[in-house]
Amino acid sequence: MARYGNTDQEPDPTYRQTDHPVWNRVERFVDPFEDTNREVLPRNAWQFIAYFARQAKWPFIALLIVGGLVGAVDAALYWAVGWLIDILDNATPETLLREHGWQLAGLAFLLLVVRAAVMVGAAIVEQQIIVPRFYTMVRWQSFRRVIEQPYAFFQDDFAGRIATKIMQAGESVGDFIVTSLQSLWSFLTFIVLTFTVLATLDWRMGVVVAVWGAGYALIVRFLLPRLRAAGKNNANERSVLNGRLVDIFTNIMTVKLFDTGRREHGDVKGALGNYLGAVTHLTRMITLVRTSVAVLNGLMMTAVAAIAISAWMAGSISTGAIAATMGLVFRLNQMSGWMMFNINGLIRAFSTVQDAVETISVEPTIRDRADAIDLPRTHGHIRFEGVRFNYGKDDTRLFERLDLDIRPGEKVGLVGPSGAGKSTIVSLMLRLFEPEAGRITIDGIDIADVTQASLRRQFGVVSQEPSLLHRSLRDNIAYGRHGVTDAQIEAAAKKAKAHEFILDARDPRGRRGYDAHVGERGIKLSGGQRQRVAIARVMLKDAPILILDEATSALDSEIEAAIQDNLGQLMEGKTVLAIAHRLSTIAAMDRLVVIDQGRIVQVGRHDELLREPNGLYAKMWTRQSGGFLSFAEAAE
């Protein structure tokens, strides 16, 4: 099968596994990293399950076979018990082996070989082929689709909740299919064989089992849909609670600094309360179902026992037949309660799948066109032509008609108050959002006509709040460029003035230097250290277009001055777009573009803009260069 998605230099999907010739031969029937060309996974839960089941049909056919055999062997054992009792009633110790030796050997073979082979086969198919590898395949393919979603998708949901959906999808799809093909099918096989045996002995017992089966079906038909709804609500409240917890722990510093009134206690208590309510409703439904099954089973066992005893009294069945009959119905009672639990698990698994596909199976709002080209390294000529954009809001528009031309190699500063649209220009340029009208070109090529991966290869971005992955410092610096050497990584770190603190870095597992892990979002580093690692990453990437969004805002003046020269070298020959609230850091740019409320209100060099005293730029410069009134002056 073809791999989904366009990737450049995709890492080899190797994974840890124990090298064992016997196990590896069995386990290879499912490739956990196989994929298809389907871009959006099915949104209907049944279709979602069937989509993945077809990709591993042979293991599931094997599971269907062994599941049926498990039920058949169970029924055969109870029939064998009745047969054995009848033999013992009619034989003597002296004649038992001579007259029934081969039959007893057959019973031993059933117990020692057939039963063991069926149970071992079921365990191998389920535990070695399906559980680890099929579950992983579902998660892998789900991840591949989710990671293709645009940036806005991740802004609208908790990161922990999305991750939970992916993990739950793999487990729930696998559990649903395994339970259906093994447990449910084994149960149905046992019911059919039990009905056949009892109806053969006495038609009235067959009628009882048939009525019991109808009653069991009615419970499934009328009570389990309510159980399913409760299960879906339970899964949703659990994911909301998990997402809230992850959100708190991810932003623990903000919580520590600002939540003096223990606001999070109330929020988590509320989420826990909602989850408790969902769990309570679910457990009530489970109790109702179990009560119904218990009453139905009691009526069935009593009726079969009464009929069997009356038949024995009439001399129409033997003692062994009674033993087999009661053994079968007692086993049916045990299996029905266990199976109702499994059916409840089926409902919960299905509900979890349905809940997960609402997140996983979403049509991306931004996607590569079928004929999208791979954008080669550009000269960096960027044009906005009549761009209209409003973040999907109907009442206001951020950009009504934005026209902007940035020439190759030009250094441009974007200036304006917060919310004016500076960062949005960068996001549109990177195609994190799509304009509603107009177009954006690079070297005359519409960015909508190129692959997103090749477009973003053209940019090196240093943002005000750089985000680092919870990996080693080496991996974070090398993240934007494949195949780099340790020497290149260290050279970039030295240019960014990060090498010295990296050598002293150490994580809780004892990893040091470039091997030390930085914690979630780089929490183990200071803001200035994270910024320097991000600058080193951009230096190593060496893209033709450089985006500096408050790139040195987290640095102290000494470190900032130390890396300015290297930033200057980095900007040579590149198109640069810099955003800064501290105007002194971009005053030397070739051109400054002043934006206010989504409109370009001024364009020019620093000295030119200062000659317009009533202009927005001059007013901003005055405020930042000592134009603030003292409190005493203001009071006067």
SETORGU-188928 format. One record per residue (C-alpha): residue in three letters; y negated, x, z negated. Coordinates in steps of 0.05 Angstrom, whole numbers, padded with zeros to 5 digits, always signed. Last residue first. Layout:
alaYXZ;...
//
This chain:
glu-01376-00004-00743;ala-01304-00019-00760;ala-01282+00011-00694;glu-01318+00074-00710;ala-01285+00079-00778;phe-01216+00064-00748;ser-01226+00120-00698;leu-01237+00101-00627;phe-01185+00125-00577;gly-01211+00164-00517;gly-01178+00229-00536;ser-01139+00246-00474;gln-01088+00190-00473;arg-01138+00132-00474;thr-01181+00166-00421;trp-01121+00178-00376;met-01101+00104-00380;lys-01172+00082-00362;ala-01175+00132-00305;tyr-01109+00107-00278;leu-01129+00033-00282;gly-01191+00044-00241;asn-01260+00032-00269;pro-01276+00106-00272;glu-01253+00118-00199;arg-01265+00193-00195;leu-01205+00202-00240;leu-01161+00177-00184;glu-01183+00233-00138;asp-01170+00286-00190;his-01099+00262-00202;arg-01082+00255-00129;gly-01082+00187-00095;val-01055+00116-00094;gln-01082+00056-00133;val-01064-00017-00143;ile-00992-00018-00121;arg-00968-00087-00142;gly-00911-00108-00188;gln-00954-00126-00247;asp-00992-00060-00244;ile-00970+00002-00205;val-01007+00068-00196;val-00978+00115-00145;leu-00995+00188-00157;arg-00991+00240-00102;asp-00974+00313-00095;met-00957+00316-00169;ala-00999+00361-00215;ala-01017+00304-00262;ile-00944+00288-00274;thr-00934+00316-00345;ser-01007+00302-00365;leu-00996+00228-00353;arg-00951+00218-00413;his-00924+00150-00392;ala-00881+00185-00341;ile-00841+00166-00279;ala-00827+00221-00229;leu-00802+00213-00157;val-00786+00280-00126;thr-00765+00295-00054;lys-00733+00362-00056;gly-00750+00430-00025;glu-00770+00459-00092;met-00759+00409-00148;leu-00705+00450-00182;gln-00749+00511-00183;gly-00803+00471-00218;leu-00752+00444-00266;asn-00733+00516-00280;asp-00806+00533-00294;gln-00813+00472-00338;ile-00752+00492-00379;ala-00786+00536-00431;ala-00848+00492-00435;glu-00806+00432-00453;ile-00767+00473-00504;glu-00831+00494-00539;ser-00864+00426-00533;asp-00806+00388-00565;leu-00761+00351-00517;ala-00746+00276-00518;ser-00800+00259-00466;thr-00778+00314-00418;ala-00746+00271-00364;glu-00792+00210-00374;asp-00756+00182-00313;leu-00748+00242-00267;ile-00714+00222-00202;leu-00696+00280-00155;ile-00677+00270-00082;pro-00638+00325-00045;ala-00583+00328-00098;asp-00569+00394-00134;lys-00511+00367-00176;leu-00515+00427-00222;met-00588+00417-00237;val-00576+00344-00250;arg-00521+00359-00301;ala-00564+00413-00334;ile-00620+00361-00341;ala-00572+00313-00374;val-00548+00367-00422;arg-00621+00382-00438;gln-00636+00309-00451;arg-00576+00302-00497;gln-00600+00362-00537;gly-00670+00333-00542;gly-00644+00267-00568;ser-00600+00302-00619;leu-00526+00309-00606;lys-00467+00276-00641;ile-00486+00208-00612;gly-00472+00231-00541;arg-00460+00160-00516;glu-00397+00158-00559;gly-00384+00227-00587;val-00404+00295-00558;his-00336+00328-00550;ala-00333+00403-00560;asp-00300+00442-00503;tyr-00365+00474-00481;gly-00373+00505-00550;arg-00319+00488-00600;arg-00262+00440-00610;gly-00243+00434-00683;arg-00221+00362-00682;pro-00285+00339-00718;asp-00329+00368-00662;arg-00363+00436-00657;ala-00426+00459-00621;asp-00454+00529-00634;leu-00443+00553-00562;ile-00473+00488-00538;phe-00537+00501-00578;glu-00548+00566-00540;his-00529+00542-00471;ala-00576+00482-00470;lys-00640+00515-00445;ala-00635+00474-00380;lys-00630+00538-00339;lys-00577+00563-00387;ala-00537+00499-00381;ala-00538+00504-00305;ala-00512+00576-00308;glu-00458+00555-00357;ile-00433+00501-00310;gln-00434+00548-00251;ala-00395+00601-00289;asp-00344+00548-00312;thr-00331+00533-00239;val-00349+00470-00200;gly-00297+00429-00163;his-00330+00361-00165;arg-00404+00348-00178;gly-00439+00295-00219;tyr-00396+00301-00281;ala-00400+00377-00287;ile-00449+00375-00345;asn-00412+00320-00380;asp-00344+00352-00369;arg-00367+00418-00400;leu-00399+00383-00459;ser-00331+00352-00472;arg-00320+00278-00468;his-00350+00217-00500;leu-00394+00205-00440;leu-00468+00220-00442;ser-00525+00172-00430;pro-00594+00200-00421;glu-00650+00159-00454;gln-00713+00177-00415;ser-00674+00185-00351;val-00655+00246-00310;val-00630+00225-00242;gly-00604+00268-00184;phe-00600+00227-00122;gln-00569+00236-00053;arg-00498+00226-00080;arg-00522+00157-00098;leu-00523+00135-00026;ser-00454+00165-00011;ala-00424+00125-00068;gln-00461+00061-00049;thr-00435+00063+00021;val-00487+00058+00075;asp-00517-00001+00114;ala-00554-00032+00055;ile-00591+00035+00048;asp-00625+00022+00114;ile-00627+00088+00151;gly-00696+00114+00172;asp-00689+00179+00133;ile-00675+00136+00072;thr-00692+00063+00081;ile-00708+00004+00036;arg-00711-00066+00064;gly-00749-00130+00062;ala-00727-00192+00025;glu-00688-00210-00037;pro-00680-00137-00056;glu-00611-00116-00082;phe-00602-00086-00151;leu-00568-00021-00172;arg-00583+00000-00101;leu-00607+00070-00123;met-00675+00054-00090;leu-00675-00014-00122;ser-00663+00016-00191;val-00718+00068-00179;ile-00768+00015-00159;thr-00746-00026-00219;ser-00763+00033-00264;lys-00836+00030-00242;gly-00842-00046-00242;ala-00905-00059-00284;gly-00864-00075-00345;ser-00895-00020-00387;pro-00963+00001-00360;gly-00970+00042-00296;val-00956+00108-00263;leu-00904+00130-00212;gly-00911+00204-00194;val-00895+00230-00125;lys-00873+00299-00105;glu-00863+00301-00029;gly-00804+00339+00000;pro-00792+00287+00054;arg-00847+00234+00053;ile-00850+00176+00005;asp-00874+00111+00038;leu-00884+00049-00004;asp-00892-00024+00016;leu-00877-00077-00036;arg-00886-00150-00017;glu-00879-00201-00074;phe-00851-00152-00125;leu-00841-00177-00196;arg-00834-00249-00175;thr-00842-00307-00222;asp-00813-00378-00231;asp-00747-00370-00195;lys-00718-00311-00233;gly-00662-00272-00199;tyr-00687-00204-00220;asn-00753-00217-00181;phe-00752-00177-00117;arg-00790-00175-00051;val-00792-00111-00009;gly-00839-00111+00051;glu-00816-00042+00074;phe-00799+00008+00020;arg-00792+00077+00053;ile-00758+00141+00029;his-00755+00206+00068;gly-00708+00251+00028;his-00683+00301+00080;thr-00614+00271+00073;arg-00544+00297+00059;pro-00497+00252+00099;leu-00493+00176+00087;asp-00422+00150+00095;ile-00427+00089+00138;ala-00417+00016+00119;asp-00378-00024+00171;ala-00344-00070+00122;arg-00407-00075+00082;asp-00408-00042+00014;arg-00417-00090-00044;ile-00471-00118-00088;thr-00462-00187-00118;pro-00390-00169-00135;glu-00344-00230-00132;val-00315-00238-00201;ser-00241-00234-00218;ile-00245-00190-00280;thr-00291-00231-00324;glu-00265-00302-00312;val-00198-00269-00299;ala-00194-00250-00373;asp-00200-00321-00400;gln-00148-00346-00352;val-00102-00289-00371;thr-00113-00302-00445;ser-00097-00375-00434;phe-00033-00356-00398;ala-00014-00309-00454;arg-00029-00362-00506;ile+00012-00414-00468;leu+00070-00365-00459;gly+00067-00346-00533;asn+00071-00420-00550;ile+00130-00423-00502;asn+00159-00364-00541;phe+00150-00401-00607;met+00181-00462-00575;met+00237-00416-00553;trp+00251-00392-00624;gly+00254-00464-00648;ser+00297-00483-00589;met+00341-00422-00597;gln+00360-00438-00668;asn+00375-00511-00653;leu+00414-00492-00591;arg+00453-00442-00633;phe+00470-00497-00682;val+00487-00542-00622;leu+00534-00490-00592;gly+00568-00472-00657;met+00579-00545-00673;thr+00613-00556-00606;ala+00654-00492-00609;ala+00678-00508-00679;ile+00693-00580-00659;ala+00731-00555-00598;gly+00770-00508-00642;thr+00791-00566-00686;ser+00816-00603-00625;ile+00789-00661-00585;ser+00815-00730-00567;gly+00854-00743-00632;ala+00815-00804-00652;met+00794-00769-00716;trp+00773-00709-00673;ala+00731-00756-00630;ser+00698-00786-00692;ile+00683-00716-00718;ala+00653-00695-00652;ile+00610-00758-00646;ala+00582-00750-00716;ala+00568-00676-00706;val+00533-00689-00640;ala+00489-00743-00671;thr+00471-00701-00732;met+00455-00640-00690;met+00410-00680-00642;leu+00372-00718-00697;gly+00359-00653-00735;asn+00336-00619-00670;leu+00285-00674-00656;val+00257-00671-00727;ala+00250-00595-00725;val+00219-00596-00655;ser+00166-00645-00677;thr+00150-00605-00739;arg+00145-00540-00699;val+00096-00573-00650;leu+00052-00601-00705;thr+00052-00534-00742;ile+00032-00497-00678;met-00024-00547-00666;arg-00050-00535-00737;thr-00044-00460-00725;leu-00089-00465-00663;his-00142-00506-00699;thr-00142-00456-00756;val-00147-00397-00707;ala-00207-00428-00672;gly-00242-00443-00738;leu-00228-00372-00762;tyr-00257-00344-00697;asn-00320-00385-00707;gly-00324-00362-00780;leu-00312-00290-00759;ala-00370-00296-00709;gly-00414-00326-00763;lys-00394-00274-00813;val-00408-00221-00761;asp-00478-00248-00750;gly-00491-00257-00825;his-00468-00188-00843;glu-00506-00161-00783;arg-00571-00186-00813;arg-00560-00143-00875;gly-00633-00150-00894;thr-00647-00076-00883;asp-00621-00081-00811;phe-00672-00034-00781;leu-00651+00038-00793;lys-00577+00031-00805;val-00568-00021-00750;thr-00607+00022-00700;met-00563+00081-00718;ile-00500+00039-00712;asn-00514+00019-00640;thr-00443+00029-00614;phe-00416+00003-00681;ile-00456-00061-00676;asp-00439-00074-00603;val-00366-00059-00615;leu-00365-00110-00671;arg-00400-00162-00628;gly-00352-00150-00571;asn-00292-00159-00616;leu-00319-00224-00644;val-00333-00250-00574;ser-00263-00229-00552;arg-00231-00265-00611;glu-00273-00327-00598;asn-00249-00328-00526;ala-00176-00318-00544;asn-00178-00373-00596;asn-00211-00421-00547;lys-00156-00407-00497;gly-00102-00416-00550;ala-00131-00483-00572;ala-00132-00507-00500;arg-00060-00484-00492;leu-00038-00518-00556;arg-00068-00582-00531;pro-00030-00571-00466;leu+00031-00556-00509;leu+00033-00624-00543;phe+00043-00673-00486;arg+00088-00640-00435;val+00123-00590-00480;ile+00138-00644-00531;leu+00161-00690-00475;ala+00207-00635-00448;tyr+00240-00628-00517;gly+00250-00703-00519;ala+00282-00701-00449;gly+00327-00644-00470;trp+00348-00682-00533;val+00365-00742-00490;ala+00408-00697-00445;val+00441-00665-00506;val+00457-00733-00535;val+00484-00757-00467;gly+00530-00696-00463;met+00555-00712-00532;arg+00572-00782-00508;trp+00610-00755-00448;asp+00660-00721-00494;leu+00693-00652-00484;thr+00667-00642-00413;ala+00599-00669-00433;leu+00597-00618-00489;val+00614-00558-00444;thr+00567-00578-00388;phe+00509-00594-00435;thr+00519-00526-00469;leu+00521-00491-00402;val+00456-00525-00379;ile+00421-00511-00446;phe+00443-00438-00446;thr+00416-00428-00376;leu+00350-00460-00396;phe+00345-00413-00456;ser+00360-00351-00415;trp+00307-00373-00364;leu+00256-00382-00419;ser+00272-00315-00453;gln+00281-00271-00392;leu+00242-00296-00332;ser+00188-00336-00367;thr+00181-00288-00426;val+00176-00228-00379;ile+00126-00263-00333;phe+00080-00286-00388;asp+00085-00221-00427;gly+00068-00180-00366;val+00007-00222-00348;ser-00015-00222-00421;glu-00009-00147-00432;gly-00045-00127-00369;ala-00100-00178-00377;gln-00110-00162-00450;met-00129-00090-00435;ile-00177-00109-00380;lys-00208-00165-00422;thr-00216-00119-00481;ala-00254-00069-00439;ile-00302-00123-00417;arg-00312-00147-00489;gly-00324-00076-00513;ala-00378-00066-00460;phe-00412-00130-00483;asp-00436-00173-00425;asp-00497-00187-00381;gln-00521-00116-00372;phe-00452-00096-00345;phe-00457-00145-00287;ala-00529-00123-00273;tyr-00504-00053-00256;pro-00463-00078-00198;gln-00388-00090-00202;glu-00344-00037-00172;ile-00320-00014-00240;val-00291-00084-00251;arg-00248-00081-00189;arg-00216-00014-00204;phe-00208-00033-00277;ser-00167-00094-00258;gln-00123-00053-00212;trp-00110-00003-00268;arg-00098-00056-00321;val-00048-00094-00278;met-00012-00029-00260;thr-00010-00007-00333;tyr+00025-00072-00353;phe+00075-00060-00296;arg+00088+00011-00320;pro+00097+00007-00395;val+00127-00063-00403;ile+00162-00071-00335;ile+00206-00012-00321;gln+00229+00018-00387;gln+00223-00040-00436;glu+00240-00101-00393;val+00289-00073-00342;ile+00321-00026-00392;ala+00327-00078-00448;ala+00357-00130-00402;gly+00408-00080-00376;val+00426-00059-00447;met+00436-00132-00467;val+00477-00149-00405;ala+00519-00086-00411;ala+00531-00097-00486;arg+00554-00169-00474;val+00600-00150-00418;val+00630-00088-00451;leu+00646-00097-00525;leu+00644-00173-00535;leu+00669-00195-00467;phe+00721-00139-00466;ala+00744-00160-00535;leu+00752-00232-00510;gly+00791-00206-00450;ala+00836-00166-00496;leu+00849-00229-00535;gln+00869-00264-00471;trp+00914-00206-00452;gly+00949-00209-00520;his+00958-00284-00521;glu+01034-00295-00522;arg+01059-00228-00547;leu+00997-00215-00590;leu+01001-00282-00626;thr+01077-00290-00630;glu+01093-00256-00697;pro+01028-00276-00731;thr+01042-00348-00712;ala+01007-00389-00659;asn+00981-00460-00652;asp+00923-00460-00702;leu+00905-00387-00684;ile+00900-00406-00611;asp+00857-00467-00626;ile+00810-00424-00669;leu+00805-00372-00613;trp+00785-00425-00562;gly+00731-00452-00608;val+00703-00381-00617;ala+00708-00367-00543;trp+00664-00428-00528;tyr+00612-00398-00575;leu+00617-00330-00540;ala+00612-00362-00471;ala+00547-00397-00488;asp+00514-00332-00510;val+00543-00296-00449;ala+00513-00348-00402;gly+00445-00345-00436;val+00443-00269-00430;leu+00468-00273-00358;gly+00409-00317-00339;gly+00360-00267-00368;val+00399-00210-00333;ile+00388-00244-00266;leu+00315-00262-00277;leu+00301-00191-00302;ala+00331-00163-00238;ile+00288-00210-00197;phe+00229-00185-00239;pro+00246-00112-00224;trp+00251-00130-00150;lys+00186-00169-00146;ala+00139-00115-00173;gln+00079-00126-00127;arg+00096-00200-00121;ala+00088-00208-00196;phe+00017-00180-00191;tyr-00008-00234-00144;ala+00035-00287-00179;ile-00001-00275-00245;phe-00070-00279-00213;gln-00050-00340-00172;trp-00029-00376-00235;ala-00092-00354-00272;asn-00139-00377-00216;arg-00193-00325-00202;pro-00150-00283-00156;leu-00171-00210-00153;val-00231-00190-00110;glu-00227-00132-00061;arg-00155-00140-00039;asn-00134-00076-00004;thr-00076-00064-00051;asp-00062-00017-00109;glu-00007+00027-00138;phe-00025+00066-00201;pro+00032+00041-00246;asp+00083+00053-00190;val+00141+00007-00208;phe+00213+00024-00188;arg+00203+00096-00214;glu+00226+00078-00285;val+00301+00082-00272;arg+00301+00149-00238;asn+00251+00177-00288;trp+00295+00156-00346;val+00356+00193-00319;pro+00320+00256-00295;his+00276+00264-00357;asp+00205+00291-00351;thr+00167+00256-00406;gln+00103+00225-00380;arg+00029+00242-00382;tyr-00013+00218-00325;thr-00037+00243-00258;pro-00085+00199-00218;asp-00112+00255-00173;pro-00187+00252-00178;glu-00222+00215-00121;gln-00259+00263-00078;asp-00301+00207-00048;thr-00279+00137-00063;asn-00282+00073-00022;gly-00245+00017-00054;tyr-00173-00006-00058;arg-00116+00042-00044;ala-00071+00022+00013;met+00000+00000+00000;
//
